Amino acid sequence: MLEATGLARANLEQYGYQAVGQLFRPHMTLTRFAHGRQIDTSALPDPKEFSGQFTKFGLFEMGDNGTCARKIAEFELKGIKTG
């Protein structure tokens, strides 16, 4: 990142990826590890630090540079009523 200039630098600063640019769509990625493998989660932030309101769930084909290149399916999420 320190050596990036121009558009690559702007993309890194705004989106976190050098070449993704305006193709970036904010998302949360879920991954399933093969053969029961696990990762050390001790370096991850506490889940309480994550917040947001999610109204849709989508399945996407991943393209170059981590972009969501093609939507496979999209589902509306309905709120849970309490009380």
Biopython code that builds the backbone (N, CA, C, O; Angstrom):
import numpy as np
from Bio.PDB.StructureBuilder import StructureBuilder

atoms = [
    (1, "MET", "N", (0.826, -1.190, 0.000)),
    (1, "MET", "CA", (0.000, 0.000, 0.000)),
    (1, "MET", "C", (0.869, 1.251, 0.000)),
    (1, "MET", "O", (0.509, 2.256, -0.614)),
    (2, "LEU", "N", (1.990, 1.200, 0.671)),
    (2, "LEU", "CA", (2.840, 2.384, 0.748)),
    (2, "LEU", "C", (3.374, 2.800, -0.615)),
    (2, "LEU", "O", (3.666, 3.977, -0.832)),
    (3, "GLU", "N", (3.505, 1.846, -1.541)),
    (3, "GLU", "CA", (4.035, 2.153, -2.869)),
    (3, "GLU", "C", (2.936, 2.425, -3.894)),
    (3, "GLU", "O", (3.234, 2.863, -5.005)),
    (4, "ALA", "N", (1.692, 2.179, -3.551)),
    (4, "ALA", "CA", (0.580, 2.376, -4.488)),
    (4, "ALA", "C", (0.355, 3.864, -4.740)),
    (4, "ALA", "O", (0.520, 4.697, -3.849)),
    (5, "THR", "N", (-0.025, 4.171, -5.973)),
    (5, "THR", "CA", (-0.312, 5.559, -6.343)),
    (5, "THR", "C", (-1.588, 5.597, -7.174)),
    (5, "THR", "O", (-2.090, 4.562, -7.612)),
    (6, "GLY", "N", (-2.098, 6.789, -7.382)),
    (6, "GLY", "CA", (-3.240, 6.990, -8.263)),
    (6, "GLY", "C", (-4.466, 6.200, -7.862)),
    (6, "GLY", "O", (-4.833, 6.147, -6.688)),
    (7, "LEU", "N", (-5.105, 5.577, -8.863)),
    (7, "LEU", "CA", (-6.343, 4.841, -8.656)),
    (7, "LEU", "C", (-6.143, 3.648, -7.717)),
    (7, "LEU", "O", (-7.001, 3.366, -6.880)),
    (8, "ALA", "N", (-5.017, 2.951, -7.853)),
    (8, "ALA", "CA", (-4.746, 1.808, -6.978)),
    (8, "ALA", "C", (-4.712, 2.255, -5.524)),
    (8, "ALA", "O", (-5.266, 1.577, -4.659)),
    (9, "ARG", "N", (-4.079, 3.370, -5.245)),
    (9, "ARG", "CA", (-4.002, 3.904, -3.872)),
    (9, "ARG", "C", (-5.394, 4.307, -3.381)),
    (9, "ARG", "O", (-5.769, 3.997, -2.250)),
    (10, "ALA", "N", (-6.153, 4.991, -4.224)),
    (10, "ALA", "CA", (-7.504, 5.417, -3.843)),
    (10, "ALA", "C", (-8.382, 4.204, -3.549)),
    (10, "ALA", "O", (-9.145, 4.214, -2.584)),
    (11, "ASN", "N", (-8.282, 3.166, -4.368)),
    (11, "ASN", "CA", (-9.063, 1.948, -4.136)),
    (11, "ASN", "C", (-8.673, 1.296, -2.812)),
    (11, "ASN", "O", (-9.545, 0.863, -2.059)),
    (12, "LEU", "N", (-7.394, 1.223, -2.522)),
    (12, "LEU", "CA", (-6.936, 0.646, -1.260)),
    (12, "LEU", "C", (-7.494, 1.417, -0.071)),
    (12, "LEU", "O", (-7.969, 0.824, 0.897)),
    (13, "GLU", "N", (-7.433, 2.721, -0.150)),
    (13, "GLU", "CA", (-7.899, 3.548, 0.968)),
    (13, "GLU", "C", (-9.412, 3.469, 1.152)),
    (13, "GLU", "O", (-9.898, 3.445, 2.282)),
    (14, "GLN", "N", (-10.153, 3.428, 0.055)),
    (14, "GLN", "CA", (-11.612, 3.443, 0.163)),
    (14, "GLN", "C", (-12.223, 2.057, 0.334)),
    (14, "GLN", "O", (-13.183, 1.894, 1.087)),
    (15, "TYR", "N", (-11.668, 1.040, -0.371)),
    (15, "TYR", "CA", (-12.298, -0.273, -0.400)),
    (15, "TYR", "C", (-11.484, -1.385, 0.252)),
    (15, "TYR", "O", (-12.026, -2.439, 0.582)),
    (16, "GLY", "N", (-10.176, -1.153, 0.440)),
    (16, "GLY", "CA", (-9.336, -2.188, 1.032)),
    (16, "GLY", "C", (-8.738, -3.146, 0.021)),
    (16, "GLY", "O", (-7.998, -4.055, 0.398)),
    (17, "TYR", "N", (-9.044, -2.962, -1.261)),
    (17, "TYR", "CA", (-8.505, -3.794, -2.327)),
    (17, "TYR", "C", (-7.967, -2.885, -3.420)),
    (17, "TYR", "O", (-8.608, -1.900, -3.786)),
    (18, "GLN", "N", (-6.807, -3.209, -3.935)),
    (18, "GLN", "CA", (-6.123, -2.351, -4.897)),
    (18, "GLN", "C", (-6.884, -2.160, -6.205)),
    (18, "GLN", "O", (-6.912, -1.049, -6.734)),
    (19, "ALA", "N", (-7.492, -3.200, -6.732)),
    (19, "ALA", "CA", (-8.082, -3.103, -8.068)),
    (19, "ALA", "C", (-9.603, -3.209, -8.076)),
    (19, "ALA", "O", (-10.198, -3.255, -9.153)),
    (20, "VAL", "N", (-10.237, -3.247, -6.945)),
    (20, "VAL", "CA", (-11.664, -3.532, -6.921)),
    (20, "VAL", "C", (-12.519, -2.328, -7.329)),
    (20, "VAL", "O", (-13.503, -2.495, -8.050)),
    (21, "GLY", "N", (-12.167, -1.144, -6.890)),
    (21, "GLY", "CA", (-12.872, 0.070, -7.293)),
    (21, "GLY", "C", (-14.367, 0.034, -7.063)),
    (21, "GLY", "O", (-14.838, -0.472, -6.045)),
    (22, "GLN", "N", (-15.111, 0.572, -8.013)),
    (22, "GLN", "CA", (-16.550, 0.704, -7.862)),
    (22, "GLN", "C", (-17.297, -0.623, -7.982)),
    (22, "GLN", "O", (-18.510, -0.666, -7.778)),
    (23, "LEU", "N", (-16.595, -1.700, -8.308)),
    (23, "LEU", "CA", (-17.237, -3.014, -8.341)),
    (23, "LEU", "C", (-17.457, -3.562, -6.933)),
    (23, "LEU", "O", (-18.181, -4.542, -6.755)),
    (24, "PHE", "N", (-16.841, -2.938, -5.936)),
    (24, "PHE", "CA", (-16.972, -3.421, -4.563)),
    (24, "PHE", "C", (-18.398, -3.256, -4.064)),
    (24, "PHE", "O", (-19.016, -2.208, -4.254)),
    (25, "ARG", "N", (-18.903, -4.274, -3.440)),
    (25, "ARG", "CA", (-20.207, -4.228, -2.784)),
    (25, "ARG", "C", (-19.987, -4.697, -1.355)),
    (25, "ARG", "O", (-19.524, -5.817, -1.142)),
    (26, "PRO", "N", (-20.311, -3.861, -0.371)),
    (26, "PRO", "CA", (-20.104, -4.280, 1.022)),
    (26, "PRO", "C", (-20.768, -5.635, 1.262)),
    (26, "PRO", "O", (-21.907, -5.867, 0.855)),
    (27, "HIS", "N", (-20.041, -6.513, 1.922)),
    (27, "HIS", "CA", (-20.566, -7.847, 2.138)),
    (27, "HIS", "C", (-19.858, -8.518, 3.305)),
    (27, "HIS", "O", (-18.817, -8.059, 3.775)),
    (28, "MET", "N", (-20.432, -9.585, 3.746)),
    (28, "MET", "CA", (-19.842, -10.425, 4.767)),
    (28, "MET", "C", (-19.618, -11.782, 4.107)),
    (28, "MET", "O", (-20.530, -12.330, 3.488)),
    (29, "THR", "N", (-18.424, -12.319, 4.234)),
    (29, "THR", "CA", (-18.097, -13.584, 3.602)),
    (29, "THR", "C", (-18.083, -14.696, 4.648)),
    (29, "THR", "O", (-17.453, -14.565, 5.697)),
    (30, "LEU", "N", (-18.770, -15.774, 4.356)),
    (30, "LEU", "CA", (-18.760, -16.963, 5.205)),
    (30, "LEU", "C", (-17.999, -18.048, 4.459)),
    (30, "LEU", "O", (-18.220, -18.260, 3.267)),
    (31, "THR", "N", (-17.112, -18.729, 5.151)),
    (31, "THR", "CA", (-16.290, -19.749, 4.524)),
    (31, "THR", "C", (-16.394, -21.056, 5.291)),
    (31, "THR", "O", (-16.414, -21.066, 6.522)),
    (32, "ARG", "N", (-16.457, -22.134, 4.571)),
    (32, "ARG", "CA", (-16.443, -23.459, 5.185)),
    (32, "ARG", "C", (-15.096, -24.088, 4.853)),
    (32, "ARG", "O", (-14.719, -24.187, 3.685)),
    (33, "PHE", "N", (-14.375, -24.511, 5.887)),
    (33, "PHE", "CA", (-13.067, -25.113, 5.688)),
    (33, "PHE", "C", (-13.206, -26.608, 5.422)),
    (33, "PHE", "O", (-14.021, -27.283, 6.051)),
    (34, "ALA", "N", (-12.418, -27.115, 4.502)),
    (34, "ALA", "CA", (-12.470, -28.523, 4.137)),
    (34, "ALA", "C", (-11.881, -29.405, 5.229)),
    (34, "ALA", "O", (-10.978, -28.988, 5.954)),
    (35, "HIS", "N", (-12.384, -30.601, 5.342)),
    (35, "HIS", "CA", (-11.837, -31.648, 6.207)),
    (35, "HIS", "C", (-11.771, -31.249, 7.672)),
    (35, "HIS", "O", (-10.854, -31.658, 8.385)),
    (36, "GLY", "N", (-12.738, -30.451, 8.131)),
    (36, "GLY", "CA", (-12.789, -30.110, 9.550)),
    (36, "GLY", "C", (-11.655, -29.234, 10.044)),
    (36, "GLY", "O", (-11.430, -29.142, 11.251)),
    (37, "ARG", "N", (-10.944, -28.597, 9.148)),
    (37, "ARG", "CA", (-9.838, -27.715, 9.548)),
    (37, "ARG", "C", (-10.375, -26.522, 10.312)),
    (37, "ARG", "O", (-11.512, -26.101, 10.099)),
    (38, "GLN", "N", (-9.565, -25.980, 11.196)),
    (38, "GLN", "CA", (-9.947, -24.821, 11.978)),
    (38, "GLN", "C", (-8.863, -23.756, 11.880)),
    (38, "GLN", "O", (-7.725, -24.043, 11.511)),
    (39, "ILE", "N", (-9.228, -22.534, 12.213)),
    (39, "ILE", "CA", (-8.245, -21.453, 12.251)),
    (39, "ILE", "C", (-8.200, -20.891, 13.663)),
    (39, "ILE", "O", (-9.136, -21.057, 14.444)),
    (40, "ASP", "N", (-7.110, -20.232, 13.971)),
    (40, "ASP", "CA", (-6.964, -19.584, 15.267)),
    (40, "ASP", "C", (-7.739, -18.270, 15.214)),
    (40, "ASP", "O", (-7.372, -17.363, 14.468)),
    (41, "THR", "N", (-8.793, -18.166, 15.991)),
    (41, "THR", "CA", (-9.641, -16.976, 15.976)),
    (41, "THR", "C", (-9.248, -15.961, 17.048)),
    (41, "THR", "O", (-9.926, -14.947, 17.216)),
    (42, "SER", "N", (-8.176, -16.219, 17.763)),
    (42, "SER", "CA", (-7.805, -15.325, 18.858)),
    (42, "SER", "C", (-7.439, -13.920, 18.385)),
    (42, "SER", "O", (-7.519, -12.972, 19.167)),
    (43, "ALA", "N", (-7.038, -13.766, 17.120)),
    (43, "ALA", "CA", (-6.668, -12.445, 16.602)),
    (43, "ALA", "C", (-7.863, -11.671, 16.039)),
    (43, "ALA", "O", (-7.729, -10.504, 15.671)),
    (44, "LEU", "N", (-9.029, -12.316, 15.972)),
    (44, "LEU", "CA", (-10.209, -11.651, 15.425)),
    (44, "LEU", "C", (-10.871, -10.762, 16.470)),
    (44, "LEU", "O", (-10.765, -11.032, 17.666)),
    (45, "PRO", "N", (-11.553, -9.701, 16.033)),
    (45, "PRO", "CA", (-12.278, -8.848, 16.987)),
    (45, "PRO", "C", (-13.398, -9.627, 17.657)),
    (45, "PRO", "O", (-13.890, -10.620, 17.120)),
    (46, "ASP", "N", (-13.791, -9.168, 18.826)),
    (46, "ASP", "CA", (-14.904, -9.780, 19.534)),
    (46, "ASP", "C", (-16.173, -9.593, 18.706)),
    (46, "ASP", "O", (-16.400, -8.503, 18.180)),
    (47, "PRO", "N", (-17.007, -10.630, 18.577)),
    (47, "PRO", "CA", (-18.241, -10.498, 17.785)),
    (47, "PRO", "C", (-19.127, -9.344, 18.242)),
    (47, "PRO", "O", (-19.905, -8.824, 17.442)),
    (48, "LYS", "N", (-19.031, -8.931, 19.498)),
    (48, "LYS", "CA", (-19.840, -7.809, 19.993)),
    (48, "LYS", "C", (-19.482, -6.500, 19.294)),
    (48, "LYS", "O", (-20.271, -5.555, 19.309)),
    (49, "GLU", "N", (-18.286, -6.437, 18.676)),
    (49, "GLU", "CA", (-17.860, -5.220, 17.984)),
    (49, "GLU", "C", (-18.499, -5.083, 16.607)),
    (49, "GLU", "O", (-18.476, -3.998, 16.025)),
    (50, "PHE", "N", (-19.065, -6.154, 16.080)),
    (50, "PHE", "CA", (-19.730, -6.100, 14.785)),
    (50, "PHE", "C", (-21.163, -5.621, 14.984)),
    (50, "PHE", "O", (-21.846, -6.047, 15.916)),
    (51, "SER", "N", (-21.600, -4.759, 14.127)),
    (51, "SER", "CA", (-22.983, -4.308, 14.208)),
    (51, "SER", "C", (-23.467, -4.003, 12.796)),
    (51, "SER", "O", (-22.674, -3.804, 11.876)),
    (52, "GLY", "N", (-24.745, -3.972, 12.655)),
    (52, "GLY", "CA", (-25.299, -3.647, 11.350)),
    (52, "GLY", "C", (-26.712, -4.151, 11.251)),
    (52, "GLY", "O", (-27.168, -4.945, 12.074)),
    (53, "GLN", "N", (-27.391, -3.689, 10.249)),
    (53, "GLN", "CA", (-28.742, -4.138, 9.979)),
    (53, "GLN", "C", (-28.715, -4.796, 8.605)),
    (53, "GLN", "O", (-28.397, -4.154, 7.604)),
    (54, "PHE", "N", (-29.045, -6.056, 8.569)),
    (54, "PHE", "CA", (-28.975, -6.819, 7.335)),
    (54, "PHE", "C", (-30.389, -7.134, 6.867)),
    (54, "PHE", "O", (-31.155, -7.776, 7.586)),
    (55, "THR", "N", (-30.733, -6.690, 5.676)),
    (55, "THR", "CA", (-32.087, -6.865, 5.165)),
    (55, "THR", "C", (-32.178, -7.908, 4.060)),
    (55, "THR", "O", (-33.271, -8.332, 3.687)),
    (56, "LYS", "N", (-31.021, -8.320, 3.536)),
    (56, "LYS", "CA", (-31.006, -9.294, 2.455)),
    (56, "LYS", "C", (-29.860, -10.281, 2.656)),
    (56, "LYS", "O", (-28.857, -9.979, 3.303)),
    (57, "PHE", "N", (-30.037, -11.453, 2.090)),
    (57, "PHE", "CA", (-29.012, -12.486, 2.075)),
    (57, "PHE", "C", (-28.832, -12.873, 0.628)),
    (57, "PHE", "O", (-29.811, -13.187, -0.049)),
    (58, "GLY", "N", (-27.607, -12.861, 0.134)),
    (58, "GLY", "CA", (-27.384, -13.189, -1.259)),
    (58, "GLY", "C", (-26.277, -14.195, -1.438)),
    (58, "GLY", "O", (-25.349, -14.265, -0.632)),
    (59, "LEU", "N", (-26.373, -14.968, -2.487)),
    (59, "LEU", "CA", (-25.317, -15.896, -2.891)),
    (59, "LEU", "C", (-24.726, -15.364, -4.182)),
    (59, "LEU", "O", (-25.448, -15.104, -5.145)),
    (60, "PHE", "N", (-23.402, -15.200, -4.200)),
    (60, "PHE", "CA", (-22.738, -14.601, -5.349)),
    (60, "PHE", "C", (-21.560, -15.446, -5.804)),
    (60, "PHE", "O", (-20.908, -16.108, -4.996)),
    (61, "GLU", "N", (-21.296, -15.418, -7.085)),
    (61, "GLU", "CA", (-20.092, -16.007, -7.636)),
    (61, "GLU", "C", (-18.985, -14.983, -7.443)),
    (61, "GLU", "O", (-19.155, -13.810, -7.776)),
    (62, "MET", "N", (-17.867, -15.416, -6.914)),
    (62, "MET", "CA", (-16.778, -14.496, -6.632)),
    (62, "MET", "C", (-15.915, -14.334, -7.879)),
    (62, "MET", "O", (-15.543, -15.314, -8.522)),
    (63, "GLY", "N", (-15.606, -13.093, -8.206)),
    (63, "GLY", "CA", (-14.789, -12.797, -9.369)),
    (63, "GLY", "C", (-13.379, -12.405, -8.980)),
    (63, "GLY", "O", (-12.954, -12.613, -7.843)),
    (64, "ASP", "N", (-12.663, -11.841, -9.925)),
    (64, "ASP", "CA", (-11.303, -11.373, -9.672)),
    (64, "ASP", "C", (-11.288, -10.323, -8.572)),
    (64, "ASP", "O", (-12.225, -9.535, -8.443)),
    (65, "ASN", "N", (-10.252, -10.316, -7.803)),
    (65, "ASN", "CA", (-10.034, -9.311, -6.755)),
    (65, "ASN", "C", (-11.112, -9.323, -5.679)),
    (65, "ASN", "O", (-11.319, -8.313, -5.006)),
    (66, "GLY", "N", (-11.794, -10.436, -5.509)),
    (66, "GLY", "CA", (-12.788, -10.524, -4.446)),
    (66, "GLY", "C", (-14.102, -9.836, -4.748)),
    (66, "GLY", "O", (-14.905, -9.616, -3.841)),
    (67, "THR", "N", (-14.333, -9.496, -5.991)),
    (67, "THR", "CA", (-15.602, -8.855, -6.332)),
    (67, "THR", "C", (-16.709, -9.894, -6.441)),
    (67, "THR", "O", (-16.458, -11.053, -6.771)),
    (68, "CYS", "N", (-17.918, -9.473, -6.166)),
    (68, "CYS", "CA", (-19.090, -10.328, -6.341)),
    (68, "CYS", "C", (-19.529, -10.166, -7.783)),
    (68, "CYS", "O", (-20.272, -9.244, -8.117)),
    (69, "ALA", "N", (-19.066, -11.068, -8.635)),
    (69, "ALA", "CA", (-19.219, -10.903, -10.075)),
    (69, "ALA", "C", (-20.608, -11.227, -10.600)),
    (69, "ALA", "O", (-21.072, -10.609, -11.558)),
    (70, "ARG", "N", (-21.281, -12.203, -9.973)),
    (70, "ARG", "CA", (-22.579, -12.602, -10.500)),
    (70, "ARG", "C", (-23.471, -13.042, -9.353)),
    (70, "ARG", "O", (-23.087, -13.874, -8.532)),
    (71, "LYS", "N", (-24.677, -12.466, -9.309)),
    (71, "LYS", "CA", (-25.640, -12.849, -8.278)),
    (71, "LYS", "C", (-26.295, -14.154, -8.676)),
    (71, "LYS", "O", (-26.828, -14.283, -9.778)),
    (72, "ILE", "N", (-26.253, -15.124, -7.771)),
    (72, "ILE", "CA", (-26.892, -16.413, -8.005)),
    (72, "ILE", "C", (-28.305, -16.400, -7.444)),
    (72, "ILE", "O", (-29.240, -16.863, -8.098)),
    (73, "ALA", "N", (-28.465, -15.870, -6.231)),
    (73, "ALA", "CA", (-29.783, -15.808, -5.592)),
    (73, "ALA", "C", (-29.774, -14.712, -4.532)),
    (73, "ALA", "O", (-28.724, -14.366, -3.989)),
    (74, "GLU", "N", (-30.956, -14.170, -4.246)),
    (74, "GLU", "CA", (-31.094, -13.127, -3.222)),
    (74, "GLU", "C", (-32.369, -13.399, -2.434)),
    (74, "GLU", "O", (-33.403, -13.747, -3.004)),
    (75, "PHE", "N", (-32.280, -13.235, -1.111)),
    (75, "PHE", "CA", (-33.402, -13.508, -0.232)),
    (75, "PHE", "C", (-33.622, -12.329, 0.706)),
    (75, "PHE", "O", (-32.659, -11.796, 1.258)),
    (76, "GLU", "N", (-34.853, -11.917, 0.895)),
    (76, "GLU", "CA", (-35.203, -10.872, 1.856)),
    (76, "GLU", "C", (-35.185, -11.469, 3.255)),
    (76, "GLU", "O", (-35.680, -12.576, 3.466)),
    (77, "LEU", "N", (-34.622, -10.747, 4.202)),
    (77, "LEU", "CA", (-34.623, -11.184, 5.591)),
    (77, "LEU", "C", (-35.688, -10.383, 6.333)),
    (77, "LEU", "O", (-35.741, -9.158, 6.227)),
    (78, "LYS", "N", (-36.516, -11.067, 7.067)),
    (78, "LYS", "CA", (-37.571, -10.395, 7.829)),
    (78, "LYS", "C", (-37.148, -10.320, 9.277)),
    (78, "LYS", "O", (-36.547, -11.255, 9.807)),
    (79, "GLY", "N", (-37.460, -9.212, 9.917)),
    (79, "GLY", "CA", (-37.102, -9.010, 11.307)),
    (79, "GLY", "C", (-37.804, -9.988, 12.245)),
    (79, "GLY", "O", (-38.879, -10.507, 11.944)),
    (80, "ILE", "N", (-37.179, -10.218, 13.366)),
    (80, "ILE", "CA", (-37.771, -11.080, 14.400)),
    (80, "ILE", "C", (-38.516, -10.184, 15.376)),
    (80, "ILE", "O", (-37.932, -9.265, 15.949)),
    (81, "LYS", "N", (-39.782, -10.445, 15.562)),
    (81, "LYS", "CA", (-40.579, -9.652, 16.494)),
    (81, "LYS", "C", (-40.423, -10.245, 17.896)),
    (81, "LYS", "O", (-40.518, -11.456, 18.093)),
    (82, "THR", "N", (-40.184, -9.370, 18.848)),
    (82, "THR", "CA", (-40.047, -9.828, 20.235)),
    (82, "THR", "C", (-41.150, -9.176, 21.064)),
    (82, "THR", "O", (-41.662, -8.105, 20.736)),
    (83, "GLY", "N", (-41.488, -9.858, 22.138)),
    (83, "GLY", "CA", (-42.437, -9.289, 23.095)),
    (83, "GLY", "C", (-43.828, -9.511, 22.741)),
    (83, "GLY", "O", (-44.726, -9.082, 23.466)),
]
sb = StructureBuilder()
sb.init_structure("model")
sb.init_model(0)
sb.init_chain("A")
sb.init_seg("    ")
for serial, (resi, resn, name, xyz) in enumerate(atoms, 1):
    if name == "N":
        sb.init_residue(resn, " ", resi, " ")
    sb.init_atom(name, np.array(xyz, "f"), 0.0, 1.0, " ", f" {name:<3s}", serial, name[0])
structure = sb.get_structure()
